[in-house]
Amino acid sequence: MISQGLSNRQIAELSHRSLHTVDAHAKSIYRKLAVKSRAQAVRDAMQKGLIDLEACE
């Protein structure tokens, strides 16, 4: 959902999770990828084969 450009608030609403939970998961992803932004996280995840944007459409 991050790779689709959704905000944490939008992800929380769509997934029926609290904003706090989504924020925590996003921070965990950033930490594991050693990045500081959403754009960096998406780029690195794509480069590592963790996500496929074509499959997200």
Phi and psi restraints in degrees (range 20) as a CNS / XPLOR table:
assign (resid 1 and name C) (resid 2 and name N)
       (resid 2 and name CA) (resid 2 and name C) 1.0 -61.7 20.0 2
assign (resid 2 and name N) (resid 2 and name CA)
       (resid 2 and name C) (resid 3 and name N) 1.0 -41.4 20.0 2
assign (resid 2 and name C) (resid 3 and name N)
       (resid 3 and name CA) (resid 3 and name C) 1.0 -68.1 20.0 2
assign (resid 3 and name N) (resid 3 and name CA)
       (resid 3 and name C) (resid 4 and name N) 1.0 -17.3 20.0 2
assign (resid 3 and name C) (resid 4 and name N)
       (resid 4 and name CA) (resid 4 and name C) 1.0 -87.7 20.0 2
assign (resid 4 and name N) (resid 4 and name CA)
       (resid 4 and name C) (resid 5 and name N) 1.0 0.3 20.0 2
assign (resid 4 and name C) (resid 5 and name N)
       (resid 5 and name CA) (resid 5 and name C) 1.0 86.8 20.0 2
assign (resid 5 and name N) (resid 5 and name CA)
       (resid 5 and name C) (resid 6 and name N) 1.0 12.1 20.0 2
assign (resid 5 and name C) (resid 6 and name N)
       (resid 6 and name CA) (resid 6 and name C) 1.0 -78.2 20.0 2
assign (resid 6 and name N) (resid 6 and name CA)
       (resid 6 and name C) (resid 7 and name N) 1.0 146.1 20.0 2
assign (resid 6 and name C) (resid 7 and name N)
       (resid 7 and name CA) (resid 7 and name C) 1.0 -78.2 20.0 2
assign (resid 7 and name N) (resid 7 and name CA)
       (resid 7 and name C) (resid 8 and name N) 1.0 164.6 20.0 2
assign (resid 7 and name C) (resid 8 and name N)
       (resid 8 and name CA) (resid 8 and name C) 1.0 -59.8 20.0 2
assign (resid 8 and name N) (resid 8 and name CA)
       (resid 8 and name C) (resid 9 and name N) 1.0 -38.3 20.0 2
assign (resid 8 and name C) (resid 9 and name N)
       (resid 9 and name CA) (resid 9 and name C) 1.0 -62.7 20.0 2
assign (resid 9 and name N) (resid 9 and name CA)
       (resid 9 and name C) (resid 10 and name N) 1.0 -43.9 20.0 2
assign (resid 9 and name C) (resid 10 and name N)
       (resid 10 and name CA) (resid 10 and name C) 1.0 -64.4 20.0 2
assign (resid 10 and name N) (resid 10 and name CA)
       (resid 10 and name C) (resid 11 and name N) 1.0 -41.6 20.0 2
assign (resid 10 and name C) (resid 11 and name N)
       (resid 11 and name CA) (resid 11 and name C) 1.0 -62.0 20.0 2
assign (resid 11 and name N) (resid 11 and name CA)
       (resid 11 and name C) (resid 12 and name N) 1.0 -42.9 20.0 2
assign (resid 11 and name C) (resid 12 and name N)
       (resid 12 and name CA) (resid 12 and name C) 1.0 -60.1 20.0 2
assign (resid 12 and name N) (resid 12 and name CA)
       (resid 12 and name C) (resid 13 and name N) 1.0 -45.7 20.0 2
assign (resid 12 and name C) (resid 13 and name N)
       (resid 13 and name CA) (resid 13 and name C) 1.0 -64.8 20.0 2
assign (resid 13 and name N) (resid 13 and name CA)
       (resid 13 and name C) (resid 14 and name N) 1.0 -45.4 20.0 2
assign (resid 13 and name C) (resid 14 and name N)
       (resid 14 and name CA) (resid 14 and name C) 1.0 -69.0 20.0 2
assign (resid 14 and name N) (resid 14 and name CA)
       (resid 14 and name C) (resid 15 and name N) 1.0 -31.9 20.0 2
assign (resid 14 and name C) (resid 15 and name N)
       (resid 15 and name CA) (resid 15 and name C) 1.0 -98.1 20.0 2
assign (resid 15 and name N) (resid 15 and name CA)
       (resid 15 and name C) (resid 16 and name N) 1.0 1.0 20.0 2
assign (resid 15 and name C) (resid 16 and name N)
       (resid 16 and name CA) (resid 16 and name C) 1.0 57.9 20.0 2
assign (resid 16 and name N) (resid 16 and name CA)
       (resid 16 and name C) (resid 17 and name N) 1.0 42.3 20.0 2
assign (resid 16 and name C) (resid 17 and name N)
       (resid 17 and name CA) (resid 17 and name C) 1.0 -119.0 20.0 2
assign (resid 17 and name N) (resid 17 and name CA)
       (resid 17 and name C) (resid 18 and name N) 1.0 162.7 20.0 2
assign (resid 17 and name C) (resid 18 and name N)
       (resid 18 and name CA) (resid 18 and name C) 1.0 -76.1 20.0 2
assign (resid 18 and name N) (resid 18 and name CA)
       (resid 18 and name C) (resid 19 and name N) 1.0 154.7 20.0 2
assign (resid 18 and name C) (resid 19 and name N)
       (resid 19 and name CA) (resid 19 and name C) 1.0 -60.1 20.0 2
assign (resid 19 and name N) (resid 19 and name CA)
       (resid 19 and name C) (resid 20 and name N) 1.0 -37.7 20.0 2
assign (resid 19 and name C) (resid 20 and name N)
       (resid 20 and name CA) (resid 20 and name C) 1.0 -59.3 20.0 2
assign (resid 20 and name N) (resid 20 and name CA)
       (resid 20 and name C) (resid 21 and name N) 1.0 -43.6 20.0 2
assign (resid 20 and name C) (resid 21 and name N)
       (resid 21 and name CA) (resid 21 and name C) 1.0 -63.1 20.0 2
assign (resid 21 and name N) (resid 21 and name CA)
       (resid 21 and name C) (resid 22 and name N) 1.0 -45.3 20.0 2
assign (resid 21 and name C) (resid 22 and name N)
       (resid 22 and name CA) (resid 22 and name C) 1.0 -64.5 20.0 2
assign (resid 22 and name N) (resid 22 and name CA)
       (resid 22 and name C) (resid 23 and name N) 1.0 -42.9 20.0 2
assign (resid 22 and name C) (resid 23 and name N)
       (resid 23 and name CA) (resid 23 and name C) 1.0 -58.2 20.0 2
assign (resid 23 and name N) (resid 23 and name CA)
       (resid 23 and name C) (resid 24 and name N) 1.0 -44.2 20.0 2
assign (resid 23 and name C) (resid 24 and name N)
       (resid 24 and name CA) (resid 24 and name C) 1.0 -63.7 20.0 2
assign (resid 24 and name N) (resid 24 and name CA)
       (resid 24 and name C) (resid 25 and name N) 1.0 -42.2 20.0 2
assign (resid 24 and name C) (resid 25 and name N)
       (resid 25 and name CA) (resid 25 and name C) 1.0 -66.3 20.0 2
assign (resid 25 and name N) (resid 25 and name CA)
       (resid 25 and name C) (resid 26 and name N) 1.0 -41.0 20.0 2
assign (resid 25 and name C) (resid 26 and name N)
       (resid 26 and name CA) (resid 26 and name C) 1.0 -62.3 20.0 2
assign (resid 26 and name N) (resid 26 and name CA)
       (resid 26 and name C) (resid 27 and name N) 1.0 -44.6 20.0 2
assign (resid 26 and name C) (resid 27 and name N)
       (resid 27 and name CA) (resid 27 and name C) 1.0 -61.9 20.0 2
assign (resid 27 and name N) (resid 27 and name CA)
       (resid 27 and name C) (resid 28 and name N) 1.0 -38.0 20.0 2
assign (resid 27 and name C) (resid 28 and name N)
       (resid 28 and name CA) (resid 28 and name C) 1.0 -64.2 20.0 2
assign (resid 28 and name N) (resid 28 and name CA)
       (resid 28 and name C) (resid 29 and name N) 1.0 -41.6 20.0 2
assign (resid 28 and name C) (resid 29 and name N)
       (resid 29 and name CA) (resid 29 and name C) 1.0 -62.2 20.0 2
assign (resid 29 and name N) (resid 29 and name CA)
       (resid 29 and name C) (resid 30 and name N) 1.0 -46.4 20.0 2
assign (resid 29 and name C) (resid 30 and name N)
       (resid 30 and name CA) (resid 30 and name C) 1.0 -59.9 20.0 2
assign (resid 30 and name N) (resid 30 and name CA)
       (resid 30 and name C) (resid 31 and name N) 1.0 -43.1 20.0 2
assign (resid 30 and name C) (resid 31 and name N)
       (resid 31 and name CA) (resid 31 and name C) 1.0 -64.3 20.0 2
assign (resid 31 and name N) (resid 31 and name CA)
       (resid 31 and name C) (resid 32 and name N) 1.0 -44.9 20.0 2
assign (resid 31 and name C) (resid 32 and name N)
       (resid 32 and name CA) (resid 32 and name C) 1.0 -65.7 20.0 2
assign (resid 32 and name N) (resid 32 and name CA)
       (resid 32 and name C) (resid 33 and name N) 1.0 -33.0 20.0 2
assign (resid 32 and name C) (resid 33 and name N)
       (resid 33 and name CA) (resid 33 and name C) 1.0 -88.7 20.0 2
assign (resid 33 and name N) (resid 33 and name CA)
       (resid 33 and name C) (resid 34 and name N) 1.0 -6.1 20.0 2
assign (resid 33 and name C) (resid 34 and name N)
       (resid 34 and name CA) (resid 34 and name C) 1.0 58.0 20.0 2
assign (resid 34 and name N) (resid 34 and name CA)
       (resid 34 and name C) (resid 35 and name N) 1.0 49.6 20.0 2
assign (resid 34 and name C) (resid 35 and name N)
       (resid 35 and name CA) (resid 35 and name C) 1.0 -127.0 20.0 2
assign (resid 35 and name N) (resid 35 and name CA)
       (resid 35 and name C) (resid 36 and name N) 1.0 168.6 20.0 2
assign (resid 35 and name C) (resid 36 and name N)
       (resid 36 and name CA) (resid 36 and name C) 1.0 -120.3 20.0 2
assign (resid 36 and name N) (resid 36 and name CA)
       (resid 36 and name C) (resid 37 and name N) 1.0 -3.5 20.0 2
assign (resid 36 and name C) (resid 37 and name N)
       (resid 37 and name CA) (resid 37 and name C) 1.0 -139.1 20.0 2
assign (resid 37 and name N) (resid 37 and name CA)
       (resid 37 and name C) (resid 38 and name N) 1.0 163.1 20.0 2
assign (resid 37 and name C) (resid 38 and name N)
       (resid 38 and name CA) (resid 38 and name C) 1.0 -61.9 20.0 2
assign (resid 38 and name N) (resid 38 and name CA)
       (resid 38 and name C) (resid 39 and name N) 1.0 -44.0 20.0 2
assign (resid 38 and name C) (resid 39 and name N)
       (resid 39 and name CA) (resid 39 and name C) 1.0 -60.7 20.0 2
assign (resid 39 and name N) (resid 39 and name CA)
       (resid 39 and name C) (resid 40 and name N) 1.0 -43.4 20.0 2
assign (resid 39 and name C) (resid 40 and name N)
       (resid 40 and name CA) (resid 40 and name C) 1.0 -64.4 20.0 2
assign (resid 40 and name N) (resid 40 and name CA)
       (resid 40 and name C) (resid 41 and name N) 1.0 -39.5 20.0 2
assign (resid 40 and name C) (resid 41 and name N)
       (resid 41 and name CA) (resid 41 and name C) 1.0 -62.9 20.0 2
assign (resid 41 and name N) (resid 41 and name CA)
       (resid 41 and name C) (resid 42 and name N) 1.0 -44.7 20.0 2
assign (resid 41 and name C) (resid 42 and name N)
       (resid 42 and name CA) (resid 42 and name C) 1.0 -64.7 20.0 2
assign (resid 42 and name N) (resid 42 and name CA)
       (resid 42 and name C) (resid 43 and name N) 1.0 -45.7 20.0 2
assign (resid 42 and name C) (resid 43 and name N)
       (resid 43 and name CA) (resid 43 and name C) 1.0 -59.4 20.0 2
assign (resid 43 and name N) (resid 43 and name CA)
       (resid 43 and name C) (resid 44 and name N) 1.0 -50.3 20.0 2
assign (resid 43 and name C) (resid 44 and name N)
       (resid 44 and name CA) (resid 44 and name C) 1.0 -64.7 20.0 2
assign (resid 44 and name N) (resid 44 and name CA)
       (resid 44 and name C) (resid 45 and name N) 1.0 -39.9 20.0 2
assign (resid 44 and name C) (resid 45 and name N)
       (resid 45 and name CA) (resid 45 and name C) 1.0 -63.9 20.0 2
assign (resid 45 and name N) (resid 45 and name CA)
       (resid 45 and name C) (resid 46 and name N) 1.0 -38.8 20.0 2
assign (resid 45 and name C) (resid 46 and name N)
       (resid 46 and name CA) (resid 46 and name C) 1.0 -65.8 20.0 2
assign (resid 46 and name N) (resid 46 and name CA)
       (resid 46 and name C) (resid 47 and name N) 1.0 -44.6 20.0 2
assign (resid 46 and name C) (resid 47 and name N)
       (resid 47 and name CA) (resid 47 and name C) 1.0 -63.1 20.0 2
assign (resid 47 and name N) (resid 47 and name CA)
       (resid 47 and name C) (resid 48 and name N) 1.0 -32.6 20.0 2
assign (resid 47 and name C) (resid 48 and name N)
       (resid 48 and name CA) (resid 48 and name C) 1.0 -88.4 20.0 2
assign (resid 48 and name N) (resid 48 and name CA)
       (resid 48 and name C) (resid 49 and name N) 1.0 1.6 20.0 2
assign (resid 48 and name C) (resid 49 and name N)
       (resid 49 and name CA) (resid 49 and name C) 1.0 74.3 20.0 2
assign (resid 49 and name N) (resid 49 and name CA)
       (resid 49 and name C) (resid 50 and name N) 1.0 19.8 20.0 2
assign (resid 49 and name C) (resid 50 and name N)
       (resid 50 and name CA) (resid 50 and name C) 1.0 -81.4 20.0 2
assign (resid 50 and name N) (resid 50 and name CA)
       (resid 50 and name C) (resid 51 and name N) 1.0 -26.1 20.0 2
assign (resid 50 and name C) (resid 51 and name N)
       (resid 51 and name CA) (resid 51 and name C) 1.0 -136.7 20.0 2
assign (resid 51 and name N) (resid 51 and name CA)
       (resid 51 and name C) (resid 52 and name N) 1.0 154.1 20.0 2
assign (resid 51 and name C) (resid 52 and name N)
       (resid 52 and name CA) (resid 52 and name C) 1.0 -127.4 20.0 2
assign (resid 52 and name N) (resid 52 and name CA)
       (resid 52 and name C) (resid 53 and name N) 1.0 107.4 20.0 2
assign (resid 52 and name C) (resid 53 and name N)
       (resid 53 and name CA) (resid 53 and name C) 1.0 -60.7 20.0 2
assign (resid 53 and name N) (resid 53 and name CA)
       (resid 53 and name C) (resid 54 and name N) 1.0 -31.6 20.0 2
assign (resid 53 and name C) (resid 54 and name N)
       (resid 54 and name CA) (resid 54 and name C) 1.0 -63.9 20.0 2
assign (resid 54 and name N) (resid 54 and name CA)
       (resid 54 and name C) (resid 55 and name N) 1.0 -34.1 20.0 2
assign (resid 54 and name C) (resid 55 and name N)
       (resid 55 and name CA) (resid 55 and name C) 1.0 -74.6 20.0 2
assign (resid 55 and name N) (resid 55 and name CA)
       (resid 55 and name C) (resid 56 and name N) 1.0 -18.9 20.0 2
assign (resid 55 and name C) (resid 56 and name N)
       (resid 56 and name CA) (resid 56 and name C) 1.0 -82.8 20.0 2
assign (resid 56 and name N) (resid 56 and name CA)
       (resid 56 and name C) (resid 57 and name N) 1.0 -10.1 20.0 2
